[in-house]
Amino acid sequence: MSTQLSHCSSSTNNLSSSCFINKHTLFPKKLVIIPSRTNLFKWVPKVFSSIHPRKDFEFKYSNGHPLNAVSLQDGSAEKSVEREPTSLEMERKESNLSVTVVGASGDLAKKKIFPALFALYYEDCLPKNFLVFGYARTEMTDDELRNMISNTLTCRIDKSANCGDKMNQFLERCFYHSGQYNSEEHFSELDKKMKVKEAGLLSNRLFYLSIPPNIFVDVAKCASAQASSANGWTRVIVEKPFGRDSESSAELTRCLKQYLAEDQIFRIDHYLGKEIVENLSVLRFSNLVFEPLWSRNYIRNVQFIFSEDFGTDGRGGYFDNYGIIRDIMQNHLLQILTLFAMETPVSLDAEDIRNEKVKVLRSMRPLQLEDVVVGQYKGHSKGAKSYQGYTDDPTVPKDSLTPTFAAAALFIDNARWDGVPFLMKAGKALHTRRAEIRVQFRHVPGNLYKKNFGTNLDKATNELVLRVQPDQAIYLKINNKVPGLGMRLDRSDLNLLYSARYSKESVDAYERLLLDAIEGERRLFIRSDELDAAWSLFTPLLKELEKKKISPEFYPYGSRGPVGAHYLAAKHNVRWGDLSSDE
């Protein structure tokens, strides 16, 4: 039987969905009758074996792992039998994973990255053979690195019995190499040390750049030239910020791509690894009760609220170069917005999801200065305690106009969201620590109980709240009759509090994202065209603020922010949900 392929873009080891097979050459014109499912499973490998050089054709998941629930050569789909491991499984077993944390002496590495790697090891999520290398300019021995990070490692509460043993085993796999970030010679020395520890196994290498963005390219160049894997994959995780505007972001991407392919670059936004953000698409696309309501027909406005109850706290010098819009709104909140507003993707494949996110960004109306409010916190005394203002920080210029608070109204000009205000609010030194999404639904037409709410129509509004932090929760505010005589209504919560419903300790966002990078899953990482579209939305606004030297509105440390934010919401017939008396 002829088995010519008219077109195939897959590798020689896989038949992908992009392979088109000529039906007349693959299947003979004579009708083949397959009397039973048993015969079907005998027949399928025979047909494909003439196409494929391997003896056992494997169906695979989208991530490339074999689907082993059914053996096609067993002759039965009813049972599972033991078999010899495939070459891919043997390769995974005999390979080594080396994770290099560049900037290992910094706070992010100590507080987040090393603890996340240990948590993955503790949960048996890392390969059998793995190594962790720290790289920084600080002179340090292996033992000093281990002592430094041991104080930040914690074990899962439900498995604490063997915590000490696990911690020691992990620390034994940690090594340190001191070197300059722009020295190919020092990265070559790192490579030699890694090869000794890898002991000749197939090597996969992941570099986490926990360093300032101005040295990303130097490290990418040196690591690519001197410390790439010779026989496995090499990937690089880049920590934000990704530039300050469209031009600097595009230049950073262009320079990185001189040394790395796009599929080697993992741009991390840790907010996308938060449990509630991960659950956002599940909530929407797997619950019939929500999907029909997810449009301008039923949703009145959507709010993305981020607040911190502390100031810059010694980071004023860094923060003053970026401000709250670049630090929080252009990345964290905008990424959550795209996941919230995107159309149903074709599949859960990373590229399908990221395609839909880019469509949202390209549909967004340019930001107007009149739809933005900026603020800056000032000193304030509460009782016997005094709090410094932003410009009281010695690392911040006294005449700084950098906003520590911003609120903005954004619009998506497409069929689903036309006319719906998407309000963002982010600030430091506010009255509470909070990150949440609030979906306010439209009022019930001809509401029979309108008189029970008086003039406060917002009291009658159904609201879906997804609280990212603290105390992760999903709750729906509904109108309900208070038990007793008479007709008194109250707004009650249907509440899913994660800590009460799920006893297991929540996974840190960095754990999820590190594991995804190791497995090559790009769904929660930012693609270059997505980054371009996000910067295109905010860059004109940022340049206008700086060119016109717009003075921020002052607000007291520990307050709810500048008054202008309330006027902005009122302009679009919205009331901030976090100001409700029942919060």
KARATA-V407850 format. One record per residue. N is the residue number from 1. RES is the residue in one letter. SS is DSSP state (alpha for helix, beta for strand, coil for the rest). OMEGA is omega in whole degrees, -180 to 180 (none if undefined). D_CENTER is the distance of its C-alpha to the mean C-alpha in Angstrom with 1 decimal. Layout:
BEGIN
N	RES	SS	OMEGA	D_CENTER
N	RES	SS	OMEGA	D_CENTER
END
This chain:
BEGIN
1	M	coil	-180	48.9
2	S	coil	-178	47.4
3	T	coil	178	43.6
4	Q	coil	174	42.8
5	L	beta	179	39.3
6	S	beta	177	39.4
7	H	beta	175	35.9
8	C	coil	179	33.1
9	S	coil	-179	30.1
10	S	coil	176	28.8
11	S	coil	-180	29.7
12	T	coil	-178	33.0
13	N	coil	-178	31.3
14	N	coil	165	29.5
15	L	coil	-179	30.4
16	S	coil	180	27.4
17	S	coil	180	27.3
18	S	coil	176	28.4
19	C	coil	180	31.7
20	F	beta	-175	34.6
21	I	beta	179	37.7
22	N	coil	-173	41.1
23	K	alpha	-178	42.2
24	H	alpha	180	45.8
25	T	alpha	180	45.6
26	L	alpha	-178	43.2
27	F	coil	-180	45.1
28	P	coil	-179	48.9
29	K	coil	178	50.7
30	K	coil	-177	52.6
31	L	coil	176	51.0
32	V	coil	-179	49.6
33	I	coil	180	49.9
34	I	coil	-170	47.5
35	P	coil	-175	49.2
36	S	coil	179	46.6
37	R	alpha	179	42.9
38	T	alpha	179	44.2
39	N	alpha	179	45.8
40	L	alpha	-178	42.7
41	F	alpha	173	40.7
42	K	alpha	-173	43.6
43	W	alpha	-176	43.8
44	V	alpha	-179	40.1
45	P	alpha	-180	39.9
46	K	alpha	180	43.3
47	V	alpha	-175	42.3
48	F	alpha	-180	39.1
49	S	alpha	177	40.8
50	S	coil	177	43.0
51	I	coil	-168	40.0
52	H	coil	-177	38.0
53	P	coil	-179	39.5
54	R	coil	-180	38.0
55	K	coil	-179	40.1
56	D	coil	178	37.3
57	F	coil	-177	35.0
58	E	coil	166	31.5
59	F	coil	-176	29.2
60	K	beta	169	25.6
61	Y	coil	-179	22.2
62	S	coil	179	19.9
63	N	coil	175	18.4
64	G	coil	-180	22.0
65	H	coil	-178	23.1
66	P	beta	177	26.5
67	L	coil	-168	27.0
68	N	coil	-177	29.6
69	A	coil	-178	30.5
70	V	coil	175	33.6
71	S	coil	-177	35.8
72	L	coil	-179	37.3
73	Q	coil	-178	40.4
74	D	coil	-178	41.2
75	G	coil	-180	43.0
76	S	coil	175	41.4
77	A	coil	-173	38.2
78	E	coil	-173	39.4
79	K	coil	178	38.8
80	S	coil	-178	36.6
81	V	coil	177	38.5
82	E	coil	-179	37.8
83	R	coil	176	37.5
84	E	coil	177	37.2
85	P	coil	179	33.6
86	T	coil	179	32.5
87	S	alpha	179	32.3
88	L	alpha	179	28.5
89	E	alpha	178	28.4
90	M	alpha	179	31.0
91	E	alpha	179	29.0
92	R	alpha	-179	25.9
93	K	alpha	-174	28.3
94	E	alpha	179	30.1
95	S	beta	178	27.2
96	N	beta	175	25.8
97	L	beta	176	22.3
98	S	beta	178	22.4
99	V	beta	179	19.5
100	T	beta	178	20.6
101	V	beta	-180	19.1
102	V	beta	-171	20.5
103	G	coil	-172	21.2
104	A	coil	-178	21.9
105	S	coil	-178	24.1
106	G	coil	-178	21.7
107	D	alpha	-178	20.3
108	L	alpha	180	16.6
109	A	alpha	-177	17.8
110	K	alpha	-173	20.2
111	K	alpha	-173	18.3
112	K	alpha	-168	14.8
113	I	alpha	179	14.9
114	F	alpha	175	18.3
115	P	alpha	179	18.0
116	A	alpha	178	14.8
117	L	alpha	178	16.8
118	F	alpha	179	19.8
119	A	alpha	177	18.1
120	L	alpha	177	17.1
121	Y	alpha	-179	20.8
122	Y	alpha	180	22.1
123	E	coil	179	20.5
124	D	coil	-180	22.0
125	C	coil	-179	18.8
126	L	coil	179	19.8
127	P	coil	180	22.7
128	K	coil	-180	26.2
129	N	coil	176	26.6
130	F	beta	-180	24.0
131	L	beta	176	24.5
132	V	beta	178	22.8
133	F	beta	171	24.1
134	G	beta	180	23.8
135	Y	beta	178	24.8
136	A	beta	-180	25.9
137	R	coil	-179	29.0
138	T	coil	175	30.1
139	E	coil	-176	33.0
140	M	coil	174	32.2
141	T	coil	177	33.3
142	D	alpha	-179	31.5
143	D	alpha	179	32.9
144	E	alpha	175	31.9
145	L	alpha	-178	28.2
146	R	alpha	178	28.5
147	N	alpha	-178	30.2
148	M	alpha	-174	27.6
149	I	alpha	-177	24.6
150	S	alpha	-179	26.6
151	N	coil	-177	26.7
152	T	coil	-176	22.9
153	L	coil	177	22.6
154	T	coil	-179	22.7
155	C	coil	175	23.3
156	R	coil	-176	22.2
157	I	alpha	-174	24.8
158	D	alpha	180	25.9
159	K	alpha	-170	26.7
160	S	alpha	-174	28.1
161	A	alpha	-177	31.5
162	N	alpha	-174	30.8
163	C	alpha	-177	28.4
164	G	alpha	-180	30.8
165	D	alpha	-180	31.5
166	K	alpha	-178	27.9
167	M	alpha	179	27.2
168	N	alpha	179	30.2
169	Q	alpha	179	29.2
170	F	alpha	-177	25.8
171	L	alpha	178	27.5
172	E	coil	180	30.0
173	R	coil	-178	27.4
174	C	beta	-179	26.3
175	F	beta	-176	28.1
176	Y	beta	174	28.3
177	H	beta	180	29.4
178	S	beta	179	30.4
179	G	coil	177	30.3
180	Q	coil	-177	29.8
181	Y	coil	-179	26.7
182	N	coil	-177	28.8
183	S	coil	176	31.3
184	E	alpha	179	31.4
185	E	alpha	-180	34.1
186	H	alpha	176	32.0
187	F	alpha	175	29.2
188	S	alpha	176	32.0
189	E	alpha	175	33.2
190	L	alpha	180	29.7
191	D	alpha	-180	29.9
192	K	alpha	179	33.3
193	K	alpha	180	32.2
194	M	alpha	-179	29.3
195	K	alpha	178	31.7
196	V	alpha	-178	34.1
197	K	alpha	-179	31.6
198	E	alpha	171	30.3
199	A	coil	174	33.9
200	G	coil	178	34.1
201	L	coil	172	31.3
202	L	beta	-169	29.1
203	S	beta	169	26.4
204	N	beta	-173	22.7
205	R	beta	178	21.1
206	L	beta	177	17.7
207	F	beta	177	17.8
208	Y	beta	-177	15.3
209	L	beta	178	16.4
210	S	coil	-172	16.4
211	I	coil	176	18.9
212	P	coil	-175	19.7
213	P	alpha	-178	18.8
214	N	alpha	176	22.6
215	I	alpha	176	22.9
216	F	alpha	-172	20.0
217	V	alpha	178	22.5
218	D	alpha	-178	25.2
219	V	alpha	179	23.2
220	A	alpha	180	21.9
221	K	alpha	-176	25.6
222	C	alpha	-180	27.1
223	A	alpha	180	24.7
224	S	alpha	-176	25.0
225	A	alpha	-169	28.8
226	Q	alpha	-173	29.6
227	A	coil	176	27.0
228	S	coil	175	25.5
229	S	coil	180	26.1
230	A	coil	-175	29.5
231	N	coil	178	29.0
232	G	coil	180	25.4
233	W	coil	174	22.0
234	T	beta	-179	20.6
235	R	beta	-178	16.9
236	V	beta	175	15.6
237	I	beta	-179	12.3
238	V	beta	-180	12.6
239	E	beta	179	11.6
240	K	coil	9	11.7
241	P	coil	178	14.0
242	F	coil	-178	14.6
243	G	coil	179	18.1
244	R	coil	-179	19.8
245	D	coil	-177	20.6
246	S	alpha	-175	20.9
247	E	alpha	-178	23.6
248	S	alpha	177	22.1
249	S	alpha	179	18.7
250	A	alpha	179	20.7
251	E	alpha	178	23.0
252	L	alpha	179	20.3
253	T	alpha	-179	18.9
254	R	alpha	-179	22.6
255	C	alpha	178	23.5
256	L	alpha	-178	20.6
257	K	coil	171	21.7
258	Q	coil	-175	25.2
259	Y	coil	-177	24.2
260	L	coil	172	21.2
261	A	coil	-179	20.4
262	E	alpha	-178	17.3
263	D	alpha	173	16.3
264	Q	alpha	-174	16.7
265	I	beta	179	14.2
266	F	beta	180	10.6
267	R	beta	-171	9.2
268	I	beta	168	6.6
269	D	coil	-169	5.0
270	H	alpha	178	5.1
271	Y	alpha	179	5.1
272	L	alpha	176	2.2
273	G	alpha	178	4.2
274	K	coil	-175	7.1
275	E	alpha	-178	9.8
276	I	alpha	178	10.9
277	V	alpha	175	7.9
278	E	alpha	-177	8.0
279	N	alpha	-175	11.6
280	L	alpha	-179	11.8
281	S	alpha	177	12.7
282	V	alpha	-180	14.9
283	L	alpha	-175	16.7
284	R	alpha	-169	17.4
285	F	alpha	180	18.3
286	S	coil	177	20.1
287	N	coil	-178	22.1
288	L	alpha	-177	25.0
289	V	alpha	-177	25.7
290	F	alpha	-172	22.7
291	E	alpha	179	22.3
292	P	coil	-178	25.8
293	L	coil	-169	25.2
294	W	coil	-180	21.9
295	S	coil	-180	23.9
296	R	coil	-179	26.2
297	N	coil	-176	29.0
298	Y	coil	-178	27.8
299	I	beta	-178	25.1
300	R	beta	176	26.7
301	N	beta	178	23.7
302	V	beta	-178	20.1
303	Q	beta	176	19.1
304	F	beta	-170	15.9
305	I	beta	177	17.2
306	F	beta	178	16.1
307	S	beta	176	18.9
308	E	coil	-178	19.9
309	D	coil	177	23.4
310	F	coil	-179	23.9
311	G	coil	-177	24.6
312	T	coil	172	23.7
313	D	coil	176	25.5
314	G	coil	179	26.6
315	R	coil	-176	23.6
316	G	alpha	-180	25.7
317	G	alpha	177	26.4
318	Y	alpha	-174	22.9
319	F	alpha	-176	21.8
320	D	coil	179	24.9
321	N	coil	-175	23.8
322	Y	coil	-178	20.7
323	G	alpha	-172	21.1
324	I	alpha	-178	19.0
325	I	alpha	179	18.3
326	R	alpha	-173	16.7
327	D	alpha	-173	15.2
328	I	alpha	-169	13.5
329	M	alpha	-175	14.3
330	Q	alpha	-179	13.8
331	N	alpha	-174	10.1
332	H	alpha	-173	8.6
333	L	alpha	180	11.1
334	L	alpha	177	11.5
335	Q	alpha	178	8.1
336	I	alpha	178	8.7
337	L	alpha	-178	12.2
338	T	alpha	177	11.7
339	L	alpha	179	10.2
340	F	alpha	-168	13.1
341	A	alpha	-173	15.7
342	M	coil	174	15.3
343	E	coil	179	18.2
344	T	coil	180	18.2
345	P	coil	180	17.0
346	V	coil	179	19.7
347	S	coil	177	17.9
348	L	coil	175	14.6
349	D	coil	-175	14.8
350	A	alpha	-176	11.9
351	E	alpha	178	14.3
352	D	alpha	179	15.6
353	I	alpha	-178	12.4
354	R	alpha	175	11.6
355	N	alpha	-179	15.3
356	E	alpha	178	15.3
357	K	alpha	179	12.6
358	V	alpha	178	14.9
359	K	alpha	177	17.9
360	V	alpha	-179	16.8
361	L	alpha	-179	16.4
362	R	alpha	178	19.8
363	S	coil	-173	21.4
364	M	beta	180	20.8
365	R	coil	177	24.0
366	P	coil	-179	24.4
367	L	coil	179	24.0
368	Q	coil	-178	27.5
369	L	alpha	-180	28.6
370	E	alpha	177	30.4
371	D	alpha	-178	27.2
372	V	beta	174	25.7
373	V	beta	177	26.9
374	V	beta	-179	26.3
375	G	beta	179	27.5
376	Q	beta	-176	28.1
377	Y	beta	179	29.0
378	K	beta	-179	32.6
379	G	coil	-177	34.4
380	H	beta	177	35.4
381	S	beta	178	37.6
382	K	beta	-174	37.1
383	G	coil	-179	40.1
384	A	coil	-175	40.9
385	K	beta	178	37.5
386	S	beta	180	36.7
387	Y	beta	-180	33.3
388	Q	coil	171	33.1
389	G	coil	-177	32.0
390	Y	alpha	-177	29.5
391	T	alpha	173	32.3
392	D	alpha	176	34.1
393	D	coil	-177	31.6
394	P	coil	179	33.7
395	T	coil	-178	30.9
396	V	coil	177	30.5
397	P	coil	-176	33.2
398	K	coil	-179	35.5
399	D	coil	-177	35.3
400	S	coil	175	31.5
401	L	coil	-179	30.3
402	T	coil	-180	26.6
403	P	coil	171	25.0
404	T	coil	177	23.5
405	F	beta	173	23.0
406	A	beta	173	22.2
407	A	beta	-177	22.4
408	A	beta	174	22.2
409	A	beta	-179	23.1
410	L	beta	-179	21.3
411	F	coil	177	22.6
412	I	beta	-176	21.6
413	D	coil	172	24.8
414	N	coil	-172	24.6
415	A	coil	-176	26.6
416	R	coil	-169	24.2
417	W	coil	-177	23.4
418	D	coil	176	26.4
419	G	coil	-179	27.6
420	V	coil	177	24.9
421	P	beta	171	23.9
422	F	beta	-176	20.2
423	L	beta	175	20.6
424	M	beta	176	18.3
425	K	beta	-180	19.6
426	A	beta	-179	18.3
427	G	beta	175	20.7
428	K	coil	178	21.9
429	A	coil	177	25.0
430	L	beta	-172	25.0
431	H	coil	-177	26.7
432	T	coil	174	23.7
433	R	coil	-172	20.2
434	R	beta	169	18.0
435	A	beta	-175	14.7
436	E	beta	173	15.2
437	I	beta	180	15.6
438	R	beta	-180	19.3
439	V	beta	180	20.8
440	Q	beta	-177	24.5
441	F	beta	-180	26.7
442	R	coil	178	30.0
443	H	coil	178	33.3
444	V	coil	179	35.4
445	P	coil	178	38.1
446	G	coil	-176	41.5
447	N	coil	-178	40.2
448	L	coil	-175	43.2
449	Y	coil	-177	42.2
450	K	alpha	-178	41.5
451	K	alpha	180	44.5
452	N	alpha	180	43.0
453	F	alpha	180	40.2
454	G	coil	-178	42.5
455	T	coil	-178	41.1
456	N	coil	-179	37.6
457	L	alpha	179	35.9
458	D	alpha	178	32.4
459	K	alpha	-178	33.7
460	A	alpha	-175	34.1
461	T	coil	170	30.6
462	N	coil	-177	28.3
463	E	beta	175	24.9
464	L	beta	-177	21.7
465	V	beta	174	19.5
466	L	beta	-177	16.1
467	R	beta	-179	15.9
468	V	beta	177	12.7
469	Q	beta	-15	14.9
470	P	coil	177	17.5
471	D	coil	-177	18.9
472	Q	coil	-177	16.2
473	A	beta	170	18.2
474	I	beta	177	18.8
475	Y	beta	-177	22.2
476	L	beta	179	24.5
477	K	beta	-179	27.3
478	I	beta	176	30.5
479	N	beta	-173	34.1
480	N	beta	178	36.4
481	K	beta	176	40.1
482	V	coil	-180	41.0
483	P	coil	178	43.4
484	G	coil	179	47.1
485	L	coil	-179	49.8
486	G	coil	-178	49.1
487	M	coil	177	46.0
488	R	coil	-177	43.5
489	L	beta	-179	39.9
490	D	beta	175	36.8
491	R	beta	-175	33.1
492	S	beta	-179	31.6
493	D	beta	162	28.2
494	L	beta	-162	27.1
495	N	beta	169	24.7
496	L	beta	177	22.2
497	L	beta	-172	21.7
498	Y	alpha	-177	19.4
499	S	alpha	179	21.6
500	A	alpha	-176	24.7
501	R	alpha	-176	23.6
502	Y	coil	-176	21.7
503	S	coil	-177	23.6
504	K	coil	179	21.1
505	E	coil	-178	19.2
506	S	coil	178	15.5
507	V	coil	177	13.2
508	D	coil	-177	11.5
509	A	alpha	-179	7.7
510	Y	alpha	177	8.9
511	E	alpha	-179	11.0
512	R	alpha	-176	8.7
513	L	alpha	176	6.9
514	L	alpha	179	10.5
515	L	alpha	178	12.0
516	D	alpha	180	10.0
517	A	alpha	178	11.2
518	I	alpha	-178	14.6
519	E	alpha	179	14.9
520	G	coil	180	14.0
521	E	coil	-172	11.4
522	R	coil	-173	9.5
523	R	coil	-176	8.1
524	L	coil	177	4.3
525	F	coil	-169	5.9
526	I	beta	179	8.1
527	R	coil	-174	11.7
528	S	alpha	180	14.6
529	D	alpha	175	16.2
530	E	alpha	178	13.2
531	L	alpha	178	13.3
532	D	alpha	-178	17.0
533	A	alpha	179	17.0
534	A	alpha	179	14.9
535	W	alpha	179	17.3
536	S	alpha	-180	20.2
537	L	alpha	-173	19.7
538	F	alpha	-175	19.8
539	T	alpha	179	22.0
540	P	alpha	178	25.3
541	L	alpha	-179	24.8
542	L	alpha	180	24.1
543	K	alpha	179	27.2
544	E	alpha	177	29.3
545	L	alpha	-178	28.5
546	E	alpha	-179	29.5
547	K	alpha	-179	32.5
548	K	coil	180	34.0
549	K	coil	180	33.2
550	I	coil	179	32.1
551	S	coil	178	32.9
552	P	coil	176	30.3
553	E	beta	-178	31.7
554	F	beta	174	32.3
555	Y	beta	-177	31.3
556	P	beta	174	32.3
557	Y	coil	179	30.1
558	G	coil	179	29.1
559	S	beta	178	29.7
560	R	coil	178	27.8
561	G	coil	-178	27.4
562	P	coil	-180	29.7
563	V	coil	-179	31.9
564	G	alpha	179	30.9
565	A	alpha	180	27.6
566	H	alpha	176	29.8
567	Y	alpha	178	32.0
568	L	alpha	179	29.0
569	A	alpha	-180	28.0
570	A	alpha	179	31.7
571	K	alpha	-179	32.1
572	H	coil	177	29.8
573	N	coil	-178	31.4
574	V	coil	172	28.5
575	R	coil	-180	28.6
576	W	coil	-176	25.6
577	G	alpha	-178	24.8
578	D	alpha	178	24.3
579	L	alpha	-177	27.9
580	S	coil	-179	29.5
581	S	coil	-178	32.1
582	D	coil	179	30.7
583	E	coil	none	27.4
END
